[in-house]
Amino acid sequence: MTIDLLPGHGVRLPAPLPELRFGLAEAAVLALLAPHGALLPDGVRPTFVCGTRWALGFRLPGVNVTLSAHDGDALTAVWVNRNPHDDRAACPVGYLGIDVFGWPAQELAGALRAQGLPVPDPAHGNLRHGPVHLRADAGRPPRPAPGRKPRHEAPYHFDFVSLHHTAPEATR
């Protein structure tokens, strides 16, 4: 049961839930998710995301998923965050075959670099790589005092990830 973020394509939800491509309209997303109501006990609900035309949210074990359209009516972003109020084990969230919530931040960056990707070091609980943004909200490392650099950041895990598309990646 893994959520796979697919750069340039969209998101593959855990089977038997569907794969959702960037470029889908809100009605198409709702139609694809409708047959799976039993797997989404809280349903698929409209939610607020600043600057979007539409946004839909639903829950899977241990995580919240939000889908949104920023430009026009097409799906342009997928957001997944750990749900601290859900006692179930969090559904793994894969990016290029790596569970982004399952590795400490520095190890995750190293695993992505091992695939030949130019990934920067995580800084202050954030890591950006192309269309992917990872963030640590719970247990975020403290910022150093102004003008001071920490000797090292304590290990932490990410608990938020977003995948955005760029115009050439949109598929209809």
N, C-alpha and C positions, 0 to 999 in steps of 0.2 A: 504494500500500500504506500506508494511514493507519488509525490507531486513532482513532475519534471518540468523545470523551466527550460524552454526551448528558444534560445536566442534566434531572432529573425523569423520565428514561426508562431509562438504562443506558449500554451501550457498543456501538458498531458496530465490530467487528473487521474487518481487511482482507479483502476478497473473496478467495476464496469462503467464508471463515469467517463464522459467523453473527453476528447482532445478539443481544445478551443483555440482556434487560429486568430491571430491578429487580423483585423479587418472585418470580423463578424459584427453585425448589427445587434443591438440589445435584444430585439425580438428573436433573432436566431440563437443567441446565447440562452435565453429563457426556454426556447423550444428544445434545445439540446439537453438542458438540465431537467426539464419537466418530468420525463419518464423515471427519474431517479429520486423521487421525493422520499422514498423510504430510507435512502442513504443520507439524506439531508434533512434530519428531523426538525431543524429550526427553519427550514425552507430557504429559498433564495429571496432576499429582500433588497429593495432599493436602499442605498446608503449614501451618506454625504462624503464626497471627496472634493475639496476646494478646486475650482477651475475645470471641472469635468462637465460634459454634456449629460452623462449618465454614469452611475456606479451601482453595482450589485454585490452583495455580500452573502457568504454562507460559511458554515463551520464544518470542518472535518476533525477527526480526532486530534485534540491538542493544538489546533491551529485555526485561524480565521483566514479566509480567502476573500479578496476584493478584486473585482474586475471593473475596469473603467475605460471610458472614451474621453480623450482630451480634445482632439480636433475632429470635428464632424461627428458622425454617429457610429464610427467603427471602433471596435475594441483596440485599445492602444497600450494598456498597462495591466499587469498582474501584480498584486501585492499579497504577501503571505506573512503573517506574524504568529508567533507562539501565543496561545491563549492561556494566560496564567490562572484562569478560573476553571480550566478543564483538567481534571485529574488523570485523564487517559494519556497514554504515551503519545507524544506528538508524531504526527504523520511526517516521515522524512521528506525533505525538500531538496531535490537534486538539481544541481547545475553542473553540466558537463561531467556527469557521473559521480559527483561528490555531494554528500549530504551537507548543505551549508549550515544547518543548525547542529550537526553532530560533531563538529570539529572545533577546537579552540581557534580563535581568529587567526593567530599567527600560523598555526599548522594548516589552516584552510588556504591562506595565501601561498604557503609553500607548496601545497598539493596542486594548486592551480599553476604555479610557476613550473612545477615538474612536468606539466603538459605543454610547456613552451610558451605560456602566456605571459605578457608583460604586466604582471599584477603588482600594484604598489603595496607597501606595508600598510596594514590597518592603522588608522590614526584617530585617536579620541573616540573609539567605538564605531568608526565608519570605514567602509572599504567600497570604492567605486571601480568597476571594471566594465568599460563600454556601457551597454544598456542595463547593467545590473548594479544595484546599490544595496549593500548590506549594512545593517545598523544594530548595535547593541543598545537596548533600552534598559532592560533589567540587568543590574550588575555592571552598568557602564563604568569604564575606568574613569577616575576623577581627572579633571583637567589640572595641569600643573599651575602653580601661582604665576601671575604675569611675569614674563622675563626669565622664567625658569623652565628647564627641560627636565622631564622625569628621567631617572636613571634607567628605568624599564617599566613597561606596563604589565600589570598583573594579568595572568591568563583570563580570558573571558570568551564567551560564545556569542554569536550573533543570534538575534531573535526576531529580526525583521528583514525581509528581502523584497525588492521590487524589480520587475523586468519590464522595460519599456521598449517599444519598437521605434525605429526610425522610418521615414517615408519609404525608402526603397525596400524595406522588409515587409511592408504591408501586403497581405494577400487578400484577394477578394473571393 
